[in-house]
Amino acid sequence: MSMTTIRVRLDDEDRKRYGDGDPLPEQLVFDTEKLKDLPFAELYELEREMDLAIASVTPLFEAPLSKQAIVRQVVAYLAVRQAGQKVTFEDFQPRLLRAEFVHEEAEAGPPAGPSGGSSEG
């Protein structure tokens, strides 16, 4: 089973606008597994607020990420919510064509063992 995350980078003006006093982080992460773990009440609240069924757009989160504005709006919004910011879907109006979306997929499972050095730099 693979886990999908989508890294979202809003432009600087939107990061300031939707941060809570401080700008949002440069990179937000939308984790689809966290969405799957939401209890009914939270999922239902999100669906009511967005006026759409989450299950109707989740297949579009897979690679390559759909270029449809509504899909990117939902991904950006959920990334902001997962970062702990409270903004309504209606008030969340980022400039999506200035945002960057990077799709990542990793196999779910236990860590591969002790982590020695890292190739990241």
NORNORSUL-V363886 format. One record per residue. N is the residue number from 1. RES is the residue in three letters. NEAR is the number of other ideal C-beta (glycine too) atoms within 10 Angstrom. Layout:
# NORNORSUL-V363886
n: {N | N}
res: {RES | RES}
near: {NEAR | NEAR}
This chain:
# NORNORSUL-V363886
n: {1 | 2 | 3 | 4 | 5 | 6 | 7 | 8 | 9 | 10 | 11 | 12 | 13 | 14 | 15 | 16 | 17 | 18 | 19 | 20 | 21 | 22 | 23 | 24 | 25 | 26 | 27 | 28 | 29 | 30 | 31 | 32 | 33 | 34 | 35 | 36 | 37 | 38 | 39 | 40 | 41 | 42 | 43 | 44 | 45 | 46 | 47 | 48 | 49 | 50 | 51 | 52 | 53 | 54 | 55 | 56 | 57 | 58 | 59 | 60 | 61 | 62 | 63 | 64 | 65 | 66 | 67 | 68 | 69 | 70 | 71 | 72 | 73 | 74 | 75 | 76 | 77 | 78 | 79 | 80 | 81 | 82 | 83 | 84 | 85 | 86 | 87 | 88 | 89 | 90 | 91 | 92 | 93 | 94 | 95 | 96 | 97 | 98 | 99 | 100 | 101 | 102 | 103 | 104 | 105 | 106 | 107 | 108 | 109 | 110 | 111 | 112 | 113 | 114 | 115 | 116 | 117 | 118 | 119 | 120 | 121}
res: {MET | SER | MET | THR | THR | ILE | ARG | VAL | ARG | LEU | ASP | ASP | GLU | ASP | ARG | LYS | ARG | TYR | GLY | ASP | GLY | ASP | PRO | LEU | PRO | GLU | GLN | LEU | VAL | PHE | ASP | THR | GLU | LYS | LEU | LYS | ASP | LEU | PRO | PHE | ALA | GLU | LEU | TYR | GLU | LEU | GLU | ARG | GLU | MET | ASP | LEU | ALA | ILE | ALA | SER | VAL | THR | PRO | LEU | PHE | GLU | ALA | PRO | LEU | SER | LYS | GLN | ALA | ILE | VAL | ARG | GLN | VAL | VAL | ALA | TYR | LEU | ALA | VAL | ARG | GLN | ALA | GLY | GLN | LYS | VAL | THR | PHE | GLU | ASP | PHE | GLN | PRO | ARG | LEU | LEU | ARG | ALA | GLU | PHE | VAL | HIS | GLU | GLU | ALA | GLU | ALA | GLY | PRO | PRO | ALA | GLY | PRO | SER | GLY | GLY | SER | SER | GLU | GLY}
near: {6 | 13 | 15 | 19 | 18 | 22 | 14 | 26 | 19 | 26 | 15 | 12 | 12 | 21 | 20 | 13 | 17 | 21 | 16 | 11 | 5 | 8 | 15 | 22 | 14 | 9 | 14 | 23 | 15 | 24 | 15 | 18 | 12 | 14 | 18 | 11 | 10 | 13 | 7 | 7 | 8 | 12 | 16 | 12 | 11 | 18 | 14 | 10 | 13 | 19 | 8 | 14 | 10 | 16 | 9 | 11 | 18 | 15 | 9 | 16 | 19 | 13 | 10 | 8 | 16 | 16 | 10 | 11 | 10 | 14 | 18 | 20 | 18 | 23 | 24 | 23 | 22 | 24 | 25 | 23 | 20 | 15 | 17 | 8 | 15 | 7 | 15 | 9 | 17 | 9 | 8 | 17 | 12 | 20 | 11 | 19 | 8 | 12 | 19 | 10 | 19 | 12 | 15 | 12 | 13 | 9 | 8 | 10 | 9 | 5 | 6 | 7 | 6 | 5 | 7 | 5 | 5 | 6 | 4 | 4 | 3}
